[in-house]
């Protein structure tokens, strides 16, 4: 469970409420590059040339007899990985309570606090795609910043008539599952190109994605794929959602004036050399062109840190981006005041006739 929640949130009776089923998920704020990169997860991963040859070049989620024979020959071991989407808050859309995501994580299956490694017989018997559709599993009291959780099971069981007593941000919906094989040859991995035209950038993406998604787990700590990097970012996001504001998360800003919601989106849109990176903002309001930074005490204390932050603000201003820095200590101690810093910054950037709430991500 995530600790040290600001009273500005917990004093609201609606804050800890879990809505009745059914619930949905709106992935509109998740970068396209992230979503596209994970479209073909499922079955055994990563896909390899050896697998394709063993399967007669017809790969499916359920391994073929040829693939199973290959795994037995190589004595391959597997980890069962869940792609978990964490929910910051729920909103009503079309009569359904829809979750607004704040993080996507990889979580390995475990037994007695040890990552589970299974053999080919497990992969042969259990189709994760069928299990995902039938069970609709989720984690409760899930903390994506550490990977700790209290329970795992079907959504209907844990969030049904008597829902688990948790906060909405403790709900982690399992949106995909795959078997991660040990001992694959990184040079033999296959991938689907989702729009990166430059050969060097495609190779760079392939290496990055393979390392992120297919490095075997040695411990239980969740692996971040996208989203908020700390609880203070989550708390400020939840306060802004209460104001009907939905910023983009983790926006990248470049010296050529462009901004991209992920490195994958950058690689999809450039050809050749990539521009120099200025910084990554915790949140971004595209209509007002406002970057928001949640400054933790650990990384933003002292004169040198202040000078570095000021230099970044000046570089952003040079490409037409305003910025506001919100101290992490203020988020924890007085979230209302921290939220007001963002609201005031937004108000100062809007035309007089622009209504509040216009700054939303897409």
Phi, psi and omega per residue, in radians:
X1 nan 2.548 3.111
X2 -1.413 2.245 -3.054
X3 -1.754 3.083 3.029
X4 1.021 0.792 3.125
X5 -1.278 2.382 3.117
X6 -1.128 2.511 -3.140
X7 -1.134 -0.466 3.111
X8 -1.003 -0.524 3.083
X9 -1.544 -0.852 -3.024
X10 -1.223 -0.384 3.099
X11 -1.280 -0.243 3.104
X12 -1.456 2.024 -3.107
X13 -1.029 -0.441 -3.112
X14 -1.413 -0.236 -3.030
X15 -1.109 -0.824 -3.087
X16 -1.515 0.061 -3.015
X17 -1.274 2.352 3.031
X18 -1.732 2.135 -3.070
X19 -1.247 2.776 3.100
X20 -1.212 2.671 3.074
X21 -1.272 2.662 0.080
X22 -1.428 2.736 3.043
X23 -2.125 2.699 3.116
X24 -2.138 -3.035 -3.112
X25 -2.501 2.190 3.110
X26 -1.831 1.914 -3.105
X27 -1.632 0.350 -3.076
X28 -1.066 -0.507 -3.136
X29 -1.572 -0.103 3.082
X30 -1.382 2.257 -3.091
X31 -0.982 2.481 3.133
X32 -1.005 -0.720 -3.125
X33 -1.034 -0.643 3.104
X34 -1.203 -0.820 -3.126
X35 -1.099 -0.810 -3.119
X36 -1.093 -0.652 -3.080
X37 -1.134 -0.422 -3.068
X38 -1.833 0.158 -3.088
X39 -1.097 -0.559 -2.998
X40 -1.856 0.368 3.014
X41 -1.284 2.730 -3.114
X42 2.352 2.743 -3.115
X43 1.102 -2.505 3.111
X44 -1.584 2.326 3.141
X45 -2.284 2.695 -0.159
X46 -1.315 2.791 3.031
X47 -1.234 2.459 -3.123
X48 -2.301 2.838 3.076
X49 -1.093 -0.626 3.121
X50 -1.118 -0.689 3.086
X51 -1.113 -0.784 -3.110
X52 -1.070 -0.750 -3.138
X53 -1.133 -0.742 -3.131
X54 -1.154 -0.488 -3.119
X55 -1.599 0.093 -3.089
X56 1.223 0.470 3.096
X57 1.086 0.574 3.013
X58 -2.316 1.432 -3.072
X59 -1.446 2.343 3.067
X60 -2.341 2.987 3.137
X61 -1.055 -0.755 3.077
X62 -1.382 2.167 -3.116
X63 -1.141 2.477 3.116
X64 -1.341 2.983 3.092
X65 -1.056 -0.645 3.124
X66 -1.146 -0.712 3.112
X67 -1.152 -0.753 3.132
X68 -1.051 -0.692 3.100
X69 -1.122 -0.675 3.106
X70 -1.101 -0.775 -3.137
X71 -1.116 -0.700 3.125
X72 -1.153 -0.728 3.132
X73 -1.065 -0.709 -3.108
X74 -1.541 -0.046 -3.082
X75 0.906 0.804 -3.075
X76 -1.216 2.412 3.021
X77 -1.898 2.734 -3.022
X78 -2.368 2.624 2.952
X79 -2.009 2.400 3.090
X80 -1.560 2.079 -3.044
X81 -1.949 2.324 3.041
X82 -1.850 2.359 2.978
X83 -1.601 2.022 -2.984
X84 -1.999 2.181 3.101
X85 -1.829 2.100 -3.112
X86 -1.621 2.522 -3.014
X87 -1.902 2.211 3.114
X88 -1.390 -0.699 -3.104
X89 -2.902 2.904 3.099
X90 -1.913 2.529 3.036
X91 -2.276 2.651 3.121
X92 -1.487 2.128 3.097
X93 -2.347 2.010 3.134
X94 1.043 0.584 3.124
X95 1.444 0.010 -3.131
X96 -2.013 2.440 3.056
X97 -1.341 2.020 -3.032
X98 -1.979 2.309 -3.122
X99 -1.454 2.441 3.029
X100 -1.703 2.020 -3.050
X101 -1.307 2.625 3.032
X102 -2.237 -0.120 3.130
X103 -2.840 2.579 2.963
X104 -2.183 2.246 -3.038
X105 -2.326 2.754 2.970
X106 -1.808 2.290 -3.104
X107 -2.269 2.161 3.130
X108 -1.437 2.547 3.010
X109 -1.141 2.579 -3.074
X110 -2.508 2.839 3.073
X111 -2.508 2.168 -3.101
X112 0.936 0.804 3.060
X113 1.106 0.443 3.074
X114 -2.255 2.402 3.116
X115 -1.047 2.294 -3.116
X116 -1.427 2.343 3.022
X117 -2.141 2.107 -3.026
X118 -2.053 2.859 -3.136
X119 -1.671 -3.100 -3.046
X120 -1.125 -0.475 -3.129
X121 -1.104 -0.552 3.113
X122 -1.231 -0.779 3.133
X123 -1.117 -0.619 -3.123
X124 -1.184 -0.632 -3.016
X125 -1.550 -0.622 -2.977
X126 -1.916 2.055 3.077
X127 -1.576 1.895 -3.072
X128 -1.134 -0.551 3.132
X129 -1.132 -0.745 3.094
X130 -1.161 -0.733 3.122
X131 -1.077 -0.685 3.139
X132 -1.122 -0.770 -3.104
X133 -1.229 -0.687 -3.093
X134 -1.343 -0.750 -3.039
X135 -1.522 -0.526 -3.006
X136 0.808 1.097 -3.032
X137 -1.255 2.755 3.056
X138 -2.642 2.855 2.996
X139 -1.868 2.557 3.025
X140 -2.157 2.669 -2.961
X141 0.934 0.687 -3.122
X142 -1.537 2.287 3.105
X143 -1.961 1.819 -3.089
X144 -1.188 -0.275 -3.128
X145 -1.403 -0.315 3.125
X146 -2.186 -0.497 -3.086
X147 1.617 0.035 3.108
X148 -1.322 2.630 3.117
X149 -2.736 2.797 -3.082
X150 -1.756 -0.602 -3.091
X151 -2.665 2.705 3.078
X152 -2.362 2.385 3.120
X153 3.008 -3.090 -3.134
X154 -1.093 2.511 3.117
X155 -0.964 -0.788 -3.095
X156 -1.069 -0.561 -3.137
X157 -1.362 -0.773 -3.040
X158 -1.488 -0.482 -3.073
X159 -2.109 0.389 -3.097
X160 -1.384 -2.345 -3.031
X161 -1.057 -0.670 3.090
X162 -2.061 1.427 -3.024
X163 -1.153 2.633 3.069
X164 -0.972 2.397 -3.127
X165 -1.319 1.552 -3.122
X166 -2.473 2.962 3.027
X167 -1.517 2.685 3.110
X168 -0.931 -0.636 -3.124
X169 -1.281 -0.080 3.036
X170 -1.574 -0.040 3.101
X171 -1.555 2.143 3.071
X172 -2.059 1.846 -3.130
X173 -1.399 2.258 3.095
X174 -1.413 1.892 -3.055
X175 -1.735 -0.161 3.042
X176 -2.884 2.793 3.116
X177 -2.543 2.584 3.074
X178 -2.712 2.796 3.037
X179 -1.626 2.122 3.102
X180 -1.657 2.018 -3.104
X181 -1.463 2.530 3.047
X182 -1.521 2.672 2.933
X183 1.317 0.307 3.097
X184 -1.316 2.760 3.111
X185 -1.554 1.973 -3.119
X186 -0.989 -0.514 -3.130
X187 -1.333 -0.188 -3.098
X188 -1.827 0.064 -3.086
X189 -1.297 2.584 3.133
X190 -1.966 2.718 3.100
X191 -2.737 2.728 3.114
X192 -1.672 2.190 3.129
X193 -1.373 2.107 -3.090
X194 -1.796 0.429 3.018
X195 2.169 0.331 3.060
X196 -1.666 1.856 -3.001
X197 -1.421 -0.601 -3.100
X198 -1.268 2.231 -3.052
X199 -1.070 -0.785 -3.115
X200 -1.146 -0.691 3.122
X201 -1.205 -0.617 3.079
X202 -1.100 -0.748 3.112
X203 -1.123 -0.666 3.116
X204 -1.129 -0.767 3.086
X205 -1.063 -0.794 -3.085
X206 -1.032 -0.772 3.116
X207 -1.126 -0.774 -3.102
X208 -1.110 -0.824 -3.101
X209 -1.153 -0.722 3.133
X210 -1.081 -0.755 3.138
X211 -1.155 -0.744 -3.097
X212 -1.171 -0.856 -2.979
X213 -1.552 -0.423 -2.940
X214 -2.141 0.222 2.989
X215 -1.359 2.116 -3.118
X216 -1.008 2.559 3.130
X217 -1.438 2.365 3.032
X218 -1.807 -0.345 3.099
X219 -2.413 3.132 -3.027
X220 -1.526 -0.146 -3.092
X221 -1.047 2.288 -3.137
X222 -1.099 2.623 3.120
X223 -1.862 2.139 -3.090
X224 -1.318 2.261 3.032
X225 -1.772 -0.737 -3.125
X226 -2.804 2.698 2.946
X227 2.025 -2.922 -3.103
X228 -1.011 2.535 -3.078
X229 -1.797 -0.134 -3.096
X230 -2.734 2.802 3.110
X231 -1.050 -0.596 -3.115
X232 -1.120 -0.592 3.060
X233 -1.154 -0.725 3.110
X234 -1.070 -0.810 -3.096
X235 -1.081 -0.757 3.127
X236 -1.158 -0.691 3.087
X237 -1.044 -0.779 -3.135
X238 -1.097 -0.671 3.102
X239 -1.152 -0.669 3.119
X240 -1.227 -0.617 3.074
X241 -1.089 -0.592 3.077
X242 -1.138 -0.424 3.086
X243 -1.580 0.207 -3.116
X244 1.100 0.616 3.099
X245 -2.044 2.339 -3.125
X246 -2.248 1.565 3.133
X247 -1.304 2.759 2.933
X248 -1.309 2.589 -3.139
X249 -1.824 2.523 2.990
X250 0.970 0.977 3.139
X251 -1.467 2.380 3.131
X252 -1.722 2.345 -3.121
X253 -2.069 2.412 -3.020
X254 -2.165 2.794 -3.041
X255 -1.163 -0.357 3.108
X256 -1.458 0.092 3.123
X257 1.590 -0.062 3.137
X258 -1.474 2.772 3.006
X259 -2.429 2.581 -3.043
X260 -2.470 2.453 -3.084
X261 -1.338 -0.166 3.050
X262 -2.838 2.823 3.117
X263 -1.127 -0.518 3.121
X264 -1.174 -0.664 3.101
X265 -1.168 -0.631 3.057
X266 -1.052 -0.867 -3.084
X267 -1.120 -0.464 3.095
X268 -1.269 -0.405 -2.963
X269 -1.918 -0.123 3.130
X270 -1.956 2.854 3.120
X271 -2.335 1.970 -3.118
X272 1.668 -2.360 -3.069
X273 -1.187 2.403 3.093
X274 -1.553 2.570 3.134
X275 -1.200 2.849 3.125
X276 -1.253 2.421 -3.134
X277 -1.425 2.306 3.028
X278 -1.515 -0.955 -3.111
X279 -2.996 3.023 2.987
X280 -2.041 2.169 3.123
X281 -1.650 2.576 -3.141
X282 -1.189 -0.618 3.122
X283 -2.517 2.759 -3.119
X284 -2.620 2.328 3.042
X285 -1.865 1.805 -3.000
X286 -1.148 -0.621 -3.106
X287 -1.171 -0.712 3.130
X288 -1.557 -0.135 -3.085
X289 0.933 0.891 -3.129
X290 -2.002 2.163 3.051
X291 -1.713 2.361 -3.113
X292 -2.029 2.306 3.124
X293 -2.090 2.262 3.041
X294 -1.726 1.830 -2.991
X295 -1.602 1.842 3.094
X296 -1.263 2.672 3.116
X297 -1.104 -0.586 -3.064
X298 -1.102 -0.702 -3.023
X299 -1.870 -0.061 -3.062
X300 -2.319 0.779 3.128
X301 -2.013 2.438 3.050
X302 1.721 2.962 -3.039
X303 -1.153 -0.774 -3.109
X304 -1.095 -0.713 3.121
X305 -1.113 -0.705 3.137
X306 -1.132 -0.709 3.118
X307 -1.137 -0.680 3.122
X308 -1.145 -0.758 3.120
X309 -1.093 -0.728 3.138
X310 -1.124 -0.690 3.125
X311 -1.118 -0.693 3.108
X312 -1.125 -0.738 3.124
X313 -1.059 -0.688 3.129
X314 -1.176 -0.699 3.124
X315 -1.168 -0.639 3.070
X316 -1.159 -0.748 3.134
X317 -1.050 -0.611 -3.123
X318 -1.137 -0.426 3.110
X319 -1.864 0.306 3.005
X320 1.493 0.377 3.141
X321 -1.982 2.164 3.022
X322 -1.485 2.806 -3.120
X323 -2.511 2.667 3.037
X324 -2.393 2.341 -3.134
X325 -1.901 2.229 -3.093
X326 -1.991 2.013 -3.136
X327 -1.070 2.368 3.116
X328 -1.062 -0.634 3.122
X329 -1.089 -0.609 3.117
X330 -1.233 -0.652 3.098
X331 -1.039 -0.732 -3.118
X332 -1.298 -0.734 -3.023
X333 -1.517 -0.614 -3.091
X334 -2.585 1.341 -3.067
X335 -1.115 -0.549 3.104
X336 -1.061 -0.786 3.119
X337 -1.167 -0.669 3.112
X338 -1.102 -0.739 3.116
X339 -1.114 -0.659 -3.135
X340 -1.106 -0.570 3.080
X341 -1.017 -0.726 3.137
X342 -1.259 -0.782 -3.131
X343 -1.055 -0.727 3.126
X344 -1.149 -0.700 3.116
X345 -1.112 -0.731 3.103
X346 -1.121 -0.779 -3.118
X347 -1.077 -0.652 3.141
X348 -1.219 -0.282 -3.111
X349 -1.771 -0.166 -3.106
X350 -1.547 2.560 2.972
X351 -1.068 2.673 -3.085
X352 -0.933 -0.538 -3.065
X353 -1.571 -0.125 -3.070
X354 -1.257 2.235 -3.133
X355 -1.310 2.654 3.074
X356 -1.166 2.507 -3.117
X357 1.721 0.042 -3.125
X358 -1.337 -0.338 -3.080
X359 -1.444 1.584 -3.119
X360 -2.258 2.616 3.055
X361 -1.338 2.968 3.124
X362 -2.008 nan nan
